[in-house]
Amino acid sequence: MAAKSSSDFDSGRAESNEANSKWLDAHYDPMANIHTFSSCLALADLHGDGEYKLVVGDLGPGGQNPYLKVLKGATVLTESPLPSLPAAAATFLMEQHEPRTPALALASGPCVYVYKNLRPYFKFNLPQLPPNPLEQDLWDQAKEDRIDPLTLKEMLESIREKAEIPLSVQSLRFLQLELSEMESFVNQNKSKTIKRQTVITTMTTLKKNLADEDAISCLVLGTENKGLLIIDPEAFTILAEMDIPSVPVFLEASGQFDVEFQLAAACRNGTIYILKRDSKHPKYSIELSAQPVGLVQVHKILVIGSTQDSLHGFTHKGKKLWTVQMPAAILTMNLLEHRSRSLQAVMVGLANTEVRIYRDKVLLNVIRTPDTVTSLCFGRYGREDNTLIMTTRGGGLIIKILKRTAVFVEGTGEVGSPPAQAMKLNVPRKTRLYVDQTLREREAGTGMHQIFQTDLYLLHLRAARAYVQALESSLSPMSVTAREPLKLHAVVQGLGPTFKLTLHLQNTSTARPVLGLLVCFLYDEALYALPRAFFKVPLLVPGLNYPLETFVQSLSSKGTSDIIRVLVLREGQGVPQLSAHISMPVSEGLMAA
């Protein structure tokens, strides 16, 4: 995609010098007529031609006339009308067959519309819910003319106020009618079956059995009836169903469905619920002091934006890590993933026409836009790997390209203690146990302090010895030397007796290549055999991941397994640069034989 000059913006729309040094202004169209949210944007190679396109679930002006739009570059490729407002859009791989083109899923109302090659492929409908038995009984009476429309209205209103099961759409429409229209509505609908249908509020994807980027993914749906559904990508059946105490509005998923996964759901009651594979109910919960306006997972941290104009970082167990106060209200959030530099950050669109980029609580970059941003999306667009796409409140479209030479430098961030530390705590009253413990500390305070200091010094000593031993023997999978920063990761595949061992070696420096490395395997020759136990490593370019593959033959007929040690050496040196211990699995092929 060719970048246009920044003269497309008028003089009152100039950006800061810092933003200009990192972003190219590729396109700006204030009249693009795109009204959407971040959850309804997706980037994908829909035709398998290497040309990534932008998928937009457009709500239309004022929430009228929703459309599914597909953009190529700055032009609209196709647009199709939607029966109801879109809730979310996602792209996912649903099969292993070639060509590996992703499918498009669009959640709208009670349905998920699946497209392949931009053509309708499948329509998944949410299962119907059982109706309220009291409501069903009233309509049965109306069917037999045993109750008049006015009495039916009074009874339905009393059910709506007290019953836990909500009324159907048919009854809700009936309660909105004038008295003169009730009788005709009852005669027209009394013979129809009462149906209660929920709708989709949010959607995301979850890898099924592999963590690879091109692996098959499941759809995860959040519904209005306080439920989460995981949908099989091939048969479109419900694989798992979970219940949460409130209606989900934002979803984040990590892991693989067949192995271990974790779901984080931000709900309308101001609580984040964490669910795992073996639980149908929330395992952890995070209670916020305000409503959530965004949820993004950055590595293993949940970044949550709230209506109190603040950004919070939590662990999956609910521990608050940090809080950053924003200068304006948060309108939208999304993830920025710069793969070539191994950077993950969160983008925050504010009401003061700013887009801020944070890594943890550190401010990396500020982008000023000509209008308030309502949706954000970052990824590969066209043939550019790092493209930022923004839509504005007035329906405009902004496309920026991150310069290949751009480096995000940590800014000042928030200085001083977070605002949460200034809040006055509600200290409980002193109990008898507290008073007794205080008296004990007064009487034996010196001895308790000496014991604590002794244990603390011993802990420091043991930690220092273990750290020195790890450095001297290079037991860590990451190099600690600044001259040759390396990272090693090993993966074992196969059932046996032949295993495929892949070593992922990466040079984590910014500009210095690494040459002259060797890889050596140490193992029990009575248990395993390797065709190459010692080989040279090619030149390591910074930032790239180099997979080094070999095969391991298990020789044991008793199903015995052992550890294979991997050493990364430098030519002419006896001390390894890196080392890793690989716990080999039991050979299931020999056990079956």
Solvent accessible surface area in square Angstrom, and as a share of the most:
residue,aa,sasa,rsa
1,M,71,0.32
2,A,92,0.72
3,A,49,0.38
4,K,111,0.47
5,S,74,0.48
6,S,67,0.43
7,S,92,0.59
8,D,68,0.35
9,F,20,0.08
10,D,75,0.39
11,S,115,0.74
12,G,74,0.71
13,R,81,0.30
14,A,79,0.61
15,E,22,0.10
16,S,31,0.20
17,N,133,0.68
18,E,82,0.37
19,A,0,0.00
20,N,65,0.33
21,S,63,0.41
22,K,18,0.08
23,W,6,0.02
24,L,70,0.35
25,D,15,0.08
26,A,3,0.02
27,H,27,0.12
28,Y,25,0.09
29,D,47,0.24
30,P,58,0.36
31,M,162,0.72
32,A,23,0.18
33,N,77,0.40
34,I,1,0.01
35,H,46,0.21
36,T,6,0.03
37,F,114,0.47
38,S,16,0.10
39,S,54,0.35
40,C,1,0.01
41,L,12,0.06
42,A,11,0.08
43,L,30,0.15
44,A,4,0.03
45,D,22,0.11
46,L,4,0.02
47,H,76,0.34
48,G,44,0.42
49,D,78,0.40
50,G,24,0.23
51,E,35,0.16
52,Y,66,0.25
53,K,5,0.02
54,L,0,0.00
55,V,0,0.00
56,V,0,0.00
57,G,0,0.00
58,D,4,0.02
59,L,27,0.14
60,G,5,0.04
61,P,73,0.46
62,G,79,0.76
63,G,26,0.25
64,Q,120,0.53
65,N,109,0.56
66,P,18,0.12
67,Y,74,0.28
68,L,8,0.04
69,K,15,0.07
70,V,2,0.01
71,L,3,0.01
72,K,87,0.37
73,G,19,0.18
74,A,48,0.37
75,T,92,0.53
76,V,72,0.42
77,L,79,0.39
78,T,59,0.34
79,E,95,0.43
80,S,45,0.29
81,P,101,0.63
82,L,16,0.08
83,P,102,0.64
84,S,44,0.28
85,L,83,0.41
86,P,9,0.06
87,A,25,0.19
88,A,1,0.01
89,A,10,0.07
90,A,13,0.10
91,T,36,0.21
92,F,7,0.03
93,L,21,0.10
94,M,5,0.02
95,E,52,0.23
96,Q,95,0.42
97,H,131,0.58
98,E,137,0.61
99,P,107,0.67
100,R,68,0.25
101,T,14,0.08
102,P,22,0.14
103,A,0,0.00
104,L,2,0.01
105,A,0,0.00
106,L,0,0.00
107,A,0,0.00
108,S,1,0.01
109,G,14,0.13
110,P,43,0.27
111,C,9,0.06
112,V,1,0.00
113,Y,38,0.14
114,V,1,0.01
115,Y,25,0.10
116,K,29,0.12
117,N,77,0.40
118,L,39,0.19
119,R,177,0.65
120,P,118,0.74
121,Y,116,0.44
122,F,86,0.36
123,K,102,0.43
124,F,18,0.08
125,N,82,0.42
126,L,4,0.02
127,P,65,0.41
128,Q,104,0.46
129,L,34,0.17
130,P,94,0.59
131,P,42,0.26
132,N,5,0.03
133,P,92,0.58
134,L,109,0.54
135,E,0,0.00
136,Q,56,0.25
137,D,70,0.36
138,L,10,0.05
139,W,6,0.02
140,D,58,0.30
141,Q,44,0.20
142,A,3,0.03
143,K,109,0.46
144,E,107,0.48
145,D,109,0.57
146,R,158,0.58
147,I,28,0.14
148,D,74,0.39
149,P,33,0.21
150,L,88,0.44
151,T,51,0.30
152,L,1,0.00
153,K,48,0.20
154,E,103,0.46
155,M,88,0.39
156,L,0,0.00
157,E,57,0.26
158,S,43,0.28
159,I,13,0.07
160,R,125,0.45
161,E,138,0.62
162,K,168,0.71
163,A,36,0.28
164,E,170,0.76
165,I,63,0.32
166,P,81,0.51
167,L,10,0.05
168,S,1,0.01
169,V,75,0.43
170,Q,26,0.12
171,S,0,0.00
172,L,66,0.33
173,R,148,0.54
174,F,0,0.00
175,L,17,0.09
176,Q,146,0.65
177,L,43,0.22
178,E,120,0.54
179,L,118,0.59
180,S,103,0.66
181,E,84,0.37
182,M,3,0.01
183,E,109,0.49
184,S,72,0.46
185,F,35,0.15
186,V,11,0.06
187,N,86,0.44
188,Q,131,0.58
189,N,15,0.07
190,K,40,0.17
191,S,82,0.53
192,K,115,0.49
193,T,100,0.58
194,I,6,0.03
195,K,120,0.51
196,R,30,0.11
197,Q,59,0.26
198,T,12,0.07
199,V,59,0.34
200,I,7,0.03
201,T,27,0.16
202,T,10,0.06
203,M,16,0.07
204,T,27,0.16
205,T,42,0.24
206,L,3,0.02
207,K,55,0.23
208,K,36,0.15
209,N,66,0.34
210,L,87,0.43
211,A,74,0.57
212,D,78,0.40
213,E,128,0.58
214,D,79,0.41
215,A,5,0.04
216,I,12,0.06
217,S,6,0.04
218,C,0,0.00
219,L,3,0.01
220,V,0,0.00
221,L,0,0.00
222,G,0,0.00
223,T,3,0.02
224,E,61,0.27
225,N,66,0.34
226,K,97,0.41
227,G,6,0.06
228,L,1,0.00
229,L,9,0.05
230,I,1,0.01
231,I,1,0.01
232,D,15,0.08
233,P,1,0.01
234,E,104,0.47
235,A,66,0.51
236,F,14,0.06
237,T,73,0.42
238,I,64,0.32
239,L,64,0.32
240,A,25,0.20
241,E,92,0.41
242,M,6,0.03
243,D,77,0.40
244,I,9,0.05
245,P,76,0.48
246,S,11,0.07
247,V,14,0.08
248,P,0,0.00
249,V,42,0.24
250,F,64,0.27
251,L,14,0.07
252,E,42,0.19
253,A,23,0.18
254,S,33,0.21
255,G,32,0.31
256,Q,35,0.16
257,F,29,0.12
258,D,61,0.32
259,V,92,0.53
260,E,90,0.40
261,F,4,0.02
262,Q,34,0.15
263,L,0,0.00
264,A,1,0.01
265,A,0,0.00
266,A,0,0.00
267,C,0,0.00
268,R,114,0.42
269,N,76,0.39
270,G,4,0.04
271,T,13,0.07
272,I,0,0.00
273,Y,19,0.07
274,I,0,0.00
275,L,0,0.00
276,K,50,0.21
277,R,108,0.40
278,D,125,0.65
279,S,26,0.17
280,K,141,0.60
281,H,115,0.51
282,P,40,0.25
283,K,103,0.44
284,Y,63,0.24
285,S,57,0.37
286,I,5,0.03
287,E,145,0.65
288,L,29,0.14
289,S,94,0.61
290,A,19,0.15
291,Q,85,0.38
292,P,11,0.07
293,V,35,0.20
294,G,3,0.03
295,L,12,0.06
296,V,6,0.03
297,Q,30,0.13
298,V,8,0.05
299,H,119,0.53
300,K,166,0.70
301,I,36,0.18
302,L,0,0.00
303,V,3,0.02
304,I,0,0.00
305,G,0,0.00
306,S,2,0.01
307,T,77,0.45
308,Q,91,0.40
309,D,44,0.23
310,S,4,0.03
311,L,0,0.00
312,H,16,0.07
313,G,0,0.00
314,F,11,0.05
315,T,36,0.21
316,H,23,0.10
317,K,143,0.61
318,G,26,0.25
319,K,137,0.58
320,K,91,0.39
321,L,77,0.38
322,W,24,0.08
323,T,11,0.06
324,V,0,0.00
325,Q,77,0.34
326,M,10,0.04
327,P,76,0.48
328,A,17,0.13
329,A,44,0.34
330,I,10,0.05
331,L,60,0.30
332,T,8,0.05
333,M,14,0.06
334,N,38,0.20
335,L,50,0.25
336,L,0,0.00
337,E,54,0.24
338,H,8,0.04
339,R,149,0.54
340,S,74,0.48
341,R,104,0.38
342,S,81,0.52
343,L,11,0.05
344,Q,36,0.16
345,A,0,0.00
346,V,2,0.01
347,M,0,0.00
348,V,0,0.00
349,G,0,0.00
350,L,0,0.00
351,A,44,0.34
352,N,59,0.30
353,T,45,0.26
354,E,17,0.08
355,V,0,0.00
356,R,42,0.15
357,I,0,0.00
358,Y,2,0.01
359,R,82,0.30
360,D,62,0.32
361,K,56,0.24
362,V,37,0.21
363,L,32,0.16
364,L,2,0.01
365,N,1,0.00
366,V,17,0.10
367,I,0,0.00
368,R,102,0.37
369,T,11,0.06
370,P,33,0.21
371,D,46,0.24
372,T,14,0.08
373,V,1,0.00
374,T,26,0.15
375,S,0,0.00
376,L,0,0.00
377,C,13,0.08
378,F,24,0.10
379,G,17,0.17
380,R,75,0.27
381,Y,0,0.00
382,G,3,0.03
383,R,140,0.51
384,E,26,0.12
385,D,82,0.43
386,N,27,0.14
387,T,0,0.00
388,L,0,0.00
389,I,0,0.00
390,M,0,0.00
391,T,1,0.00
392,T,4,0.02
393,R,143,0.52
394,G,55,0.53
395,G,0,0.00
396,G,1,0.01
397,L,2,0.01
398,I,1,0.00
399,I,1,0.00
400,K,1,0.00
401,I,6,0.03
402,L,5,0.02
403,K,60,0.25
404,R,186,0.68
405,T,115,0.67
406,A,6,0.04
407,V,81,0.47
408,F,19,0.08
409,V,105,0.61
410,E,100,0.45
411,G,41,0.39
412,T,123,0.71
413,G,20,0.19
414,E,71,0.32
415,V,132,0.76
416,G,58,0.56
417,S,78,0.50
418,P,33,0.21
419,P,71,0.45
420,A,41,0.32
421,Q,130,0.58
422,A,93,0.72
423,M,135,0.60
424,K,196,0.83
425,L,143,0.71
426,N,150,0.77
427,V,117,0.67
428,P,110,0.69
429,R,227,0.83
430,K,154,0.65
431,T,84,0.49
432,R,179,0.65
433,L,140,0.70
434,Y,117,0.44
435,V,57,0.32
436,D,61,0.32
437,Q,77,0.34
438,T,39,0.23
439,L,84,0.42
440,R,128,0.47
441,E,81,0.36
442,R,183,0.67
443,E,154,0.69
444,A,47,0.37
445,G,30,0.29
446,T,99,0.57
447,G,33,0.32
448,M,62,0.28
449,H,104,0.47
450,Q,110,0.49
451,I,113,0.57
452,F,118,0.49
453,Q,48,0.21
454,T,74,0.43
455,D,81,0.42
456,L,55,0.27
457,Y,139,0.53
458,L,75,0.37
459,L,109,0.54
460,H,103,0.46
461,L,77,0.38
462,R,156,0.57
463,A,60,0.46
464,A,52,0.41
465,R,155,0.56
466,A,61,0.48
467,Y,129,0.49
468,V,74,0.42
469,Q,116,0.52
470,A,28,0.22
471,L,68,0.34
472,E,124,0.56
473,S,37,0.24
474,S,14,0.09
475,L,70,0.35
476,S,39,0.25
477,P,67,0.42
478,M,97,0.43
479,S,18,0.11
480,V,96,0.55
481,T,68,0.40
482,A,102,0.79
483,R,180,0.66
484,E,21,0.09
485,P,27,0.17
486,L,1,0.01
487,K,86,0.37
488,L,9,0.05
489,H,104,0.47
490,A,29,0.23
491,V,50,0.29
492,V,43,0.25
493,Q,94,0.42
494,G,49,0.47
495,L,124,0.62
496,G,18,0.17
497,P,43,0.27
498,T,65,0.38
499,F,2,0.01
500,K,64,0.27
501,L,0,0.00
502,T,11,0.07
503,L,1,0.00
504,H,45,0.20
505,L,1,0.00
506,Q,33,0.15
507,N,0,0.00
508,T,59,0.35
509,S,20,0.13
510,T,129,0.75
511,A,85,0.66
512,R,137,0.50
513,P,70,0.44
514,V,4,0.02
515,L,117,0.58
516,G,18,0.17
517,L,3,0.01
518,L,21,0.10
519,V,1,0.00
520,C,23,0.14
521,F,6,0.03
522,L,84,0.42
523,Y,52,0.20
524,D,62,0.32
525,E,133,0.60
526,A,78,0.60
527,L,29,0.15
528,Y,4,0.01
529,A,39,0.31
530,L,20,0.10
531,P,101,0.64
532,R,121,0.44
533,A,35,0.27
534,F,116,0.48
535,F,19,0.08
536,K,147,0.62
537,V,8,0.04
538,P,72,0.45
539,L,82,0.41
540,L,0,0.00
541,V,62,0.36
542,P,32,0.20
543,G,27,0.26
544,L,99,0.49
545,N,82,0.42
546,Y,42,0.16
547,P,77,0.48
548,L,23,0.11
549,E,87,0.39
550,T,7,0.04
551,F,105,0.44
552,V,0,0.00
553,Q,69,0.31
554,S,7,0.05
555,L,92,0.46
556,S,13,0.08
557,S,96,0.62
558,K,183,0.78
559,G,14,0.13
560,T,64,0.37
561,S,45,0.29
562,D,55,0.29
563,I,85,0.43
564,I,0,0.00
565,R,66,0.24
566,V,0,0.00
567,L,20,0.10
568,V,0,0.00
569,L,30,0.15
570,R,47,0.17
571,E,87,0.39
572,G,89,0.85
573,Q,99,0.44
574,G,77,0.74
575,V,92,0.53
576,P,22,0.14
577,Q,34,0.15
578,L,0,0.00
579,S,0,0.00
580,A,17,0.13
581,H,97,0.43
582,I,13,0.07
583,S,87,0.56
584,M,9,0.04
585,P,60,0.38
586,V,60,0.35
587,S,3,0.02
588,E,97,0.43
589,G,28,0.27
590,L,52,0.26
591,M,125,0.56
592,A,93,0.72
593,A,118,0.92
